[in-house]
């Protein structure tokens, strides 16, 4: 009796107890790669904007862990076509706040579209302290030559991972990421490491911000002019192989 691939996939999901969209995508992508399981890639929080309830100002965490983001109605991003379904469109005043959660190590992967040149944008940030510091953040500037300069800042401001000349034409989608393994921070562009530096990182109860950095509790700094999609936050350092399997 012939069994369809869809039937096989459904059986695998049922046996593993995997009922979320993120896991389904990973099973589809890595079923031919036996040395990594889908479970090992599951993030602590995942935001694909498919379940963004604009009327309530809630960006649902698509895992079962409940790390929902929130935005005031005047600060909620619009929805546009993204890499996979919907994405959040940020135009300078939009931001989403995610309550903090523990991360001794971490990896953050996301898809980004920049719609403005020659301005610094910081689309993903975890704040730290009252004076405009950050536990971590990735900031970028797109130049006239359609290449990006990227900075991975952390609470140790003396150690900055920097990458330049990353090809990213205005209005195009690209996957970026940052990782800290407890001793070294790394920038990823198109799932490839492009800069690393040794550093320490401090954490407190400050939130994670999507769309902009916030200084001194309220001052908007380096807001994104562009769009975000498939923001995945892991509370561990993914391996290079796992990075290549992120959605």
N, C-alpha and C positions, 0 to 999 in steps of 0.2 A: 504494500500500500504506500503510495507516495504521500509525503507530508510537506505542506507548503512551508517556505521559510518564515512566513508570518506566524504560522502555527508553532513552529519550533521556538521562535522568539517569545511568543506568548507563554509557552510552557516554561522556558528559562526564567522569565520574569515571575511567574507564579511560584515556582519552586524557591526562588531567591527572596520572595517577598518584596520585589522592587516595583513600586507602583507610581513613582514620580517621573515626570517628563525628563528631568536631567539624567536620571539613571538610564532611561530608555535610549536616549541619544548616545550615551557612552557605550551601552551594549551594542548598538548598531555599528559604532565606529571601531570598537576594539575586538569584535568577536573573532577576528583572524589573528590576534596577537596574544598567544597563550601565556606569555610570561608576565602579564599584568591583569588583574581582575577589575571588573567595573566597580566593585565596592571600594577598592583602594583609591579611586579618584573622587569619591563623593566629597563635596565641599561642606564646610560648616554653614555657609550661607550662599544662596544663589538667586540672582535677580535677572530675569529675562524680559521683564516688562510685559509679558503676556497676561499677567494677572494683576495689572496696575489699576486699582480702583480710583480713578481720578476724582470722582464725586466725594470720596471719603478721604482723599489724600493719603492713601495707603499703598505702598509698594510691597507686595507679599514676597516673603522668602519662600522659594519653591521647594526647599527641603522641608523636613518635618520638624525643624528645630525652632521655628517661630521667631526668627530674627527679622521681623518686618520693619521696613523703613517707613518714614512718614514725612509729609511736606505740608506746609500751610498752603491753602488753596491758591493764593497769589504767587506761590513759589514752586508749584508743581510743574514738572516738565510736560510738554505736549507729547503725543505719540506719533511716530513716523515709521516708515518701513525700515527695518534693520537688517542685520545679517541673517538672522533666523526669526522671521515673524516681525513683531513690533520692537521698537527701540524708544528710548527716552530722548527727546529733543530739548537741549538746554541753550538758552539764548542770553545768558549773563546774569539773570536774577533768580534762576531756578536752582533749587538744591533739595536733596533728600538726606535726612538724618537717620542713621541706624544706631540703635543702642549698642554699647560696647559688649564684647564677649571675649573670653580668654583666648590668648594665642601666644604660647611660648615661642613658637616659630610660626611662619606664615608664608603663604603664596597668594597673590591676587592676580587673576587673569581676567581680561575684559577686551571687548571690541570697541574701538574708538573711531569717530569721524570728526575731524577738525574743519570748521567752516570759516575760519578767519586767520589772517596771516599776521606775523610780527607781533603777536601778543602772547604772553605766558599764560597757559591754562593748566590747572591742577584738578583733573577730573576725579581722582580717588585719593582720599586723605583719612588718616586716623589722627585726631587732634590729641594734644598733650599739654596739660597745664593751662594757666590763665593768660599767658603772655604771648600767644601767637605761635607757639612751638607745635611740632607734630611728632607723634611717634613714628609715622611714616607717611610719605606721599610721593606720587609721581607727577612731575610737572614737565610740560613740553612747550616748545615754540616752533611753529611752522614758518619757514622763511620763504622768500620770493622764489627760491630755486626748487620749491616743492620737496624740501628735505626738512626733517625735524631734528632739533636738539632736545635731548631728554635728560632730566635730572632726577635721581632717586634720593630724596632728602629723608633724613631721620632725625631723631632727637640728638644724635651726635653730629652736629653741624660741621664738624671738622673733616668728616669722611663722607664725600658725596660720590655716588656712582654716576658717571656722565657718559653719554653716547651722543655722537653727532652724525650728520649726513645720512639719517635714516630716511629712505624714500617713502614719502607719504603725501601724495598730491592732494590739494585742496578738495574737500568733499568726498574723499575715498575712505573706505573702511579698512582698518588694519587691527590685528590682534597684538596687544601689549600685555606685559606682566611684570610684577616685581616679586622677589623672593628673599626671605631672610632665614638662614638655617641655624641661627644662634650665634654665628660668628661672621658671616659674610653676606652682604646684600648684592643682588644681581638684577639687572634689567633684562627683560626678554622682549624681542621684537619679532613678530611672525614665528613665535615659539622657539626662537634661537637666542642664546645668551649673547648680549652685545656689550656688557660692562659689568664689572664686579669690583668690590672693595670691602675690606674688613671693617667691621664696625660693631658697636654695641647699640642697643635700642632700649628706651624706657617706655613703660606703659602706665596708664592710670585709667580712671573710669570715664574719660572723655569719649565722645561718640565717633563713629565713622561717618564721613560726609561724601556723598556723590554729587558731582557737578561743580563744586567750588571748595576752596579752603576758607576757613573762618579764623580770624585773629581776634584776640581779646574778647572772646565770647560772642561777638556780634558783627565784626567788621568783615565783609565779604572781600576775599582776596583771590585774584587769578581765576575768575569764573570761566567755565567752559562755554565756548561758542561752538556748538557742534552736537554730537549725539553719542550715547552710550548703549551698549547691548551686551547681554550675557556676562554680567559681572559675577564672578565666582570667587569667594573668599575661603581659603583653606586654612585651618589652624595647624598646619604642618608645612614643612618644606618639601614640595614635590620634586621628584627626580627629573632629570632631563628627559627621560623616556616618557614619564607621565605628562610632562609639559607638552610634548608633541601630541598627546591624546586629548587635550582639553578642547571643549567645544568651541 
